[in-house]
Amino acid sequence: MTSRKSMLRLAAVVATATSMAGTASAQVRFRRPLGPAPVISYGYDNNGGAAGCRDYNCGSRCYDGHTGTDIPVPLGTTVLAGAMGTVVGTNDGCANYGGLGNTCGGRCGNYVQLQHSDGTRTIYCHMQQGSLMVGRGQSVGCGQAIGRSASSGSSTGPHLHFGWQRGGVSLDPFTGGCSNGGGRWVNQGSYPNSPGDSCEGPPPPPPCTRREGPFGWNCSGPIAGMTCTLINEPADPHTWGDNYLCSDLDRGLRWSYSGPIAGMRCIAVNESSEPAAHTWGDNYLCAPSWLPFPSARPRAWRTRVRGAARAGAPLEQGPSRATTASPGTSPPTRTPGRTTSSAGDTPPSPRTLALRSTPVLADHDRDHPRHRDHPRHRRCVRGASP
């Protein structure tokens, strides 16, 4: 039972840390979703549902209830992703000219919807039938072509409707005295012009160093002074080549991205927040079957021969390890005691004094002293040969 708890604790550290490493929390900012930069025709309505409209600059370049930004461009103009993201919705099949009130595609016509790393979404409406260049689940880069413009859905002329949502609520991406959102353009530009076409540089990675008892996690390399195991998924297009699970001791931890390791205790570690194509399903954190592990500090060994104290090299003495017992029985326990020799015994030579332990798995309560620099089944003290 103790072994299972130890493995669950390790898995919890890895699962939490991989989640931290894979999900950036930095606010995403956008570039202009088109190549051309015409003056904005209609902006987001910021008046909170009241009659009339109010754009981000407290002007009237908008219309009542408008939930996005309209940029007029000719039919067939290439539409670009405003930022890196994943396609979470598409619609194709609406006529290129829908007209006011047309409900095809939920009035959005042919569209692409992207989800970004901060959880927000952007939608690109009124696109040309058959022009969509991306599909659901696909990752796209900032400025990547995703389709072409038209006037599908509820639209009176060719243009792109760019919408931004947070938590399912439409907000204004522009900063201004009357904006209910703002701060979402890399280069907003002057009112009422289109924003700039520069993509945002990659944000600094979020801090992901974590300590949990004797364990640690770091996504920028091994932690100094600890024994670390690389946690990697080569099939994932994201970078996992510098993520490490660390421990205060060499606990024999192993990581597998191709199923459990035979002869070891393994627990699956899944990363299910990725798109389906990138989901981890065969990744395991494995440890030797003799969990839990030896204590961190070696203990000095001493014996007394004819009343004289003799100090040996430091020995490690660990806590009990899990064993398999028959139903209704428990493994035997012993209280560790000091190694001594009685006064009448012939004193052993320092070169021949040695301790022999029983095999590791038979030593149920792990009280046999072990020399840290010698093989497991026989431990020598002060240089004695096995």
C-alpha positions in Angstrom: 0.0 0.0 0.0 2.8 2.4 0.8 4.4 1.7 -2.6 1.2 2.6 -4.4 0.9 5.8 -2.5 4.4 6.7 -3.3 3.8 6.1 -7.0 0.6 8.1 -6.9 2.5 11.0 -5.3 5.1 10.9 -8.0 2.5 10.7 -10.8 0.7 13.7 -9.3 3.8 15.8 -9.4 4.4 14.8 -13.0 0.8 15.3 -14.1 0.6 18.8 -12.5 4.0 19.8 -13.8 3.3 18.6 -17.4 0.1 20.6 -17.3 2.0 23.7 -16.2 4.6 23.1 -18.9 2.1 22.6 -21.6 -0.3 25.4 -20.9 0.9 29.0 -21.2 -1.1 31.6 -19.2 0.3 34.7 -20.9 -2.2 36.9 -22.5 -2.3 36.4 -26.3 -2.2 39.5 -28.5 -3.2 39.6 -32.2 -2.0 41.0 -35.5 -4.3 42.3 -38.2 -6.1 39.3 -39.7 -5.7 40.6 -43.3 -2.8 41.7 -45.5 -4.5 45.0 -46.6 -5.1 47.7 -44.0 -8.3 49.6 -44.8 -10.1 51.8 -42.4 -12.5 49.9 -40.1 -16.1 50.2 -41.2 -17.9 49.0 -38.0 -16.5 48.3 -34.6 -17.7 46.5 -31.5 -20.7 48.0 -29.7 -19.6 48.8 -26.1 -22.9 50.3 -24.8 -23.9 47.3 -22.8 -27.2 46.5 -24.6 -28.6 50.1 -24.6 -30.1 51.6 -27.7 -27.6 52.9 -30.2 -23.9 52.0 -30.2 -20.6 53.2 -28.8 -17.2 52.1 -30.2 -14.0 51.7 -28.2 -13.1 55.4 -28.8 -16.6 56.5 -27.5 -17.5 57.2 -31.1 -20.3 55.9 -33.3 -18.3 53.9 -35.9 -20.4 50.8 -35.0 -24.0 49.6 -35.0 -26.3 48.4 -32.3 -25.5 45.0 -30.9 -22.4 44.4 -33.0 -20.1 41.8 -31.4 -16.9 42.2 -33.5 -14.9 44.4 -35.8 -15.8 44.6 -39.5 -13.0 45.3 -42.0 -14.1 45.9 -45.6 -12.0 44.0 -48.2 -12.8 42.7 -51.8 -14.2 39.2 -52.4 -11.4 36.6 -52.3 -9.0 38.5 -50.0 -6.8 36.1 -48.0 -7.8 35.9 -44.3 -5.0 35.3 -41.8 -4.9 33.9 -38.3 -4.5 36.7 -35.8 -2.4 34.6 -33.5 -1.2 31.0 -33.0 -4.0 28.7 -32.1 -6.0 25.5 -32.7 -9.0 25.3 -35.0 -12.0 24.5 -32.8 -14.8 25.2 -35.3 -15.5 25.7 -39.0 -18.5 26.1 -41.3 -18.5 25.9 -45.1 -21.3 25.7 -47.6 -23.0 29.1 -47.3 -23.5 31.1 -50.4 -20.9 33.9 -51.0 -23.6 36.6 -50.8 -26.0 36.0 -48.0 -27.7 39.4 -47.4 -28.9 41.1 -44.3 -30.5 38.7 -41.8 -29.3 35.5 -43.6 -29.0 32.8 -40.9 -26.5 30.5 -42.6 -23.7 29.5 -40.3 -25.5 31.2 -37.4 -25.4 34.5 -39.4 -21.6 34.2 -39.5 -21.7 32.4 -42.8 -18.6 30.4 -43.7 -16.2 30.8 -40.7 -13.1 29.6 -38.8 -12.9 29.7 -35.0 -9.6 29.4 -33.2 -8.7 28.8 -29.6 -5.5 30.4 -28.3 -3.2 29.3 -25.5 -4.7 31.7 -23.0 -8.2 30.1 -23.4 -9.6 33.0 -25.5 -11.1 32.4 -29.0 -11.2 34.4 -32.2 -13.8 33.9 -35.0 -13.4 34.9 -38.7 -16.8 35.3 -40.4 -18.4 35.8 -43.8 -15.7 33.8 -45.7 -15.9 32.5 -49.3 -17.5 29.2 -49.9 -15.0 26.4 -50.4 -12.0 28.6 -49.5 -11.3 27.3 -46.0 -7.7 26.2 -45.7 -7.7 24.6 -42.3 -9.8 22.0 -40.4 -10.9 21.3 -36.9 -8.1 20.2 -34.6 -5.4 21.7 -36.8 -2.8 23.9 -35.2 -2.2 27.2 -37.0 0.5 29.8 -36.7 0.2 33.6 -36.4 -0.4 35.1 -39.9 -1.2 31.7 -41.5 -3.7 31.8 -44.3 -7.0 30.2 -43.1 -9.4 31.1 -46.0 -10.7 34.0 -48.2 -13.2 36.7 -47.6 -16.7 37.0 -49.0 -20.1 38.1 -47.9 -21.7 34.9 -46.7 -24.2 34.7 -43.9 -25.8 38.0 -42.6 -23.8 40.5 -44.6 -24.5 43.3 -47.0 -21.1 43.3 -48.8 -17.6 41.6 -48.8 -15.8 42.1 -45.5 -14.2 40.2 -42.7 -15.9 40.1 -39.3 -13.2 39.5 -36.6 -14.6 38.6 -33.2 -12.8 37.9 -29.9 -14.3 35.9 -27.0 -13.3 35.1 -23.5 -15.3 32.5 -21.6 -17.9 32.5 -24.3 -18.5 36.3 -24.0 -17.7 38.6 -26.9 -15.4 41.5 -26.0 -13.7 44.5 -27.8 -10.0 43.8 -28.5 -9.3 47.5 -28.9 -8.1 49.7 -26.0 -10.1 52.9 -25.6 -12.1 55.1 -23.2 -15.3 53.1 -23.8 -13.9 49.6 -24.5 -15.0 46.6 -22.3 -11.9 44.7 -23.2 -8.8 46.1 -24.8 -5.1 45.4 -24.9 -5.3 42.6 -27.5 -3.4 44.0 -30.4 0.4 43.9 -30.8 0.1 47.3 -32.5 -3.4 48.8 -32.3 -2.7 51.8 -34.5 -4.7 55.0 -34.6 -8.4 55.3 -34.6 -10.2 54.2 -36.8 -7.5 52.5 -38.8 -6.8 48.8 -38.9 -4.2 47.4 -36.4 -0.7 46.5 -37.4 0.4 43.3 -39.1 3.2 42.3 -36.6 2.8 39.0 -34.8 3.7 38.8 -31.1 7.0 37.2 -30.2 6.8 34.0 -28.2 6.0 34.8 -24.5 8.5 33.7 -21.9 7.7 30.3 -20.6 5.7 30.3 -17.4 7.6 29.3 -14.2 7.2 25.6 -13.8 9.7 24.6 -11.1 8.0 22.7 -8.3 9.0 20.9 -5.2 6.9 18.3 -3.5 8.6 16.6 -0.5 11.7 14.8 -1.8 10.6 15.3 -5.4 11.0 18.2 -7.8 10.1 19.2 -11.4 11.7 21.6 -13.7 11.0 22.4 -17.4 14.3 24.0 -18.2 16.8 21.2 -17.4 17.8 19.1 -14.4 17.7 20.6 -10.9 21.2 21.0 -9.4 22.0 18.6 -6.6 19.2 16.2 -7.4 18.9 13.0 -9.5 16.7 13.8 -12.5 14.8 11.7 -15.0 14.0 13.2 -18.5 10.2 13.3 -19.1 9.8 13.3 -22.9 7.2 12.6 -25.6 9.0 12.6 -29.0 5.8 12.4 -30.9 4.5 15.6 -29.4 5.3 18.6 -31.7 5.8 20.8 -28.6 9.1 20.9 -26.9 9.5 18.3 -24.1 13.2 17.8 -24.3 14.1 19.8 -21.2 11.5 18.6 -18.7 12.8 16.7 -15.7 11.4 14.9 -12.7 14.0 15.1 -9.9 14.5 13.4 -6.6 16.8 13.9 -3.6 18.2 10.4 -4.2 18.7 8.1 -7.1 15.5 6.2 -6.7 15.7 4.2 -9.9 12.9 6.2 -11.6 12.4 5.5 -15.3 10.2 7.2 -17.9 8.6 5.3 -20.8 6.7 6.8 -23.8 5.9 3.4 -25.2 4.1 1.5 -22.5 4.9 0.1 -19.0 8.4 -1.2 -18.3 8.4 -4.9 -17.4 9.3 -5.7 -13.8 8.7 -2.2 -12.5 5.7 -0.4 -10.9 4.3 1.9 -13.5 1.5 4.5 -13.5 0.2 6.2 -16.7 0.8 9.9 -17.0 -1.6 11.4 -19.6 -1.7 14.9 -21.1 -5.3 15.1 -22.3 -5.5 18.9 -22.8 -3.7 18.6 -26.2 -5.6 18.2 -29.5 -6.4 14.6 -30.1 -3.5 14.0 -32.4 -1.0 15.0 -29.7 -2.7 13.3 -26.7 -0.3 11.2 -24.6 -1.8 7.7 -24.2 1.2 5.4 -23.6 3.4 7.4 -21.2 4.4 5.8 -17.9 6.4 6.8 -14.9 8.0 3.7 -13.5 9.9 2.8 -10.3 11.6 -0.3 -8.9 9.2 -2.7 -7.2 10.9 -2.1 -3.9 9.3 1.3 -3.2 9.6 3.2 -0.9 13.2 4.2 -1.1 16.2 4.4 1.2 16.5 7.4 3.5 18.4 10.4 2.2 21.2 10.4 4.8 23.8 7.7 5.2 24.4 6.7 8.8 27.8 6.1 10.3 28.5 2.5 11.3 30.3 1.7 14.5 31.2 -1.5 16.3 32.9 -2.4 19.5 35.7 -5.0 19.6 37.1 -5.9 23.1 35.6 -2.7 24.4 37.3 -0.4 21.8 35.1 1.6 19.4 35.8 1.1 15.7 34.3 3.4 13.2 33.3 2.1 9.8 32.5 3.9 6.5 29.0 5.5 6.4 26.2 3.0 5.8 22.7 3.6 4.5 19.8 2.2 6.5 16.4 2.6 4.8 12.8 2.3 5.9 10.8 -0.8 5.3 10.0 -1.8 1.8 6.7 -3.3 0.6 6.7 -7.1 0.4 4.2 -9.7 -0.7 2.7 -11.8 2.1 0.3 -14.7 2.1 -3.3 -13.9 3.0 -3.7 -13.4 6.7 0.0 -13.0 7.4 2.3 -10.0 7.7 6.0 -9.8 7.0 8.2 -10.2 10.0 9.5 -7.1 11.7 12.6 -6.6 13.8 13.9 -3.7 15.8 17.2 -2.6 14.4 20.1 -2.9 16.9 23.7 -1.9 17.0 26.3 -4.3 15.5 28.5 -5.5 18.3 31.0 -8.3 19.2 31.3 -9.6 22.7 34.4 -9.1 24.7 35.5 -12.8 24.4 35.4 -12.9 20.7 38.6 -12.8 18.6 38.8 -9.3 17.1 38.6 -9.3 13.4 41.2 -7.6 11.3 40.2 -4.2 9.9 41.1 -5.6 6.4 38.8 -8.7 6.8 35.9 -7.3 8.8 32.8 -7.5 6.6 29.1 -7.7 6.9 27.0 -10.0 4.9 23.3 -9.2 4.3 20.5 -11.4 3.1 19.1 -10.6 -0.4 17.4 -7.3 -0.6 13.8 -8.4 -1.1 14.0 -11.0 1.7 15.0 -8.3 4.2 11.5 -7.2 5.0 12.2 -4.4 7.4 15.4 -3.2 5.7 17.5 -3.1 8.8 20.6 -4.7 7.4 23.3 -2.0 7.1 24.6 -1.5 3.5 27.8 0.1 2.4 26.9 2.7 -0.2 29.9 2.0 -2.5 29.6 -1.8 -2.8 27.3 -4.3 -4.5 23.9 -4.9 -2.9 24.1 -8.4 -1.4 27.4 -8.1 0.4 28.6 -4.9 2.0 32.2 -4.5 3.0 33.5 -2.2 5.8 36.8 -0.4 5.8 38.0 -2.0 2.6 37.4 -5.7 3.2 37.0 -7.7 0.0 33.7 -9.5 -0.7 
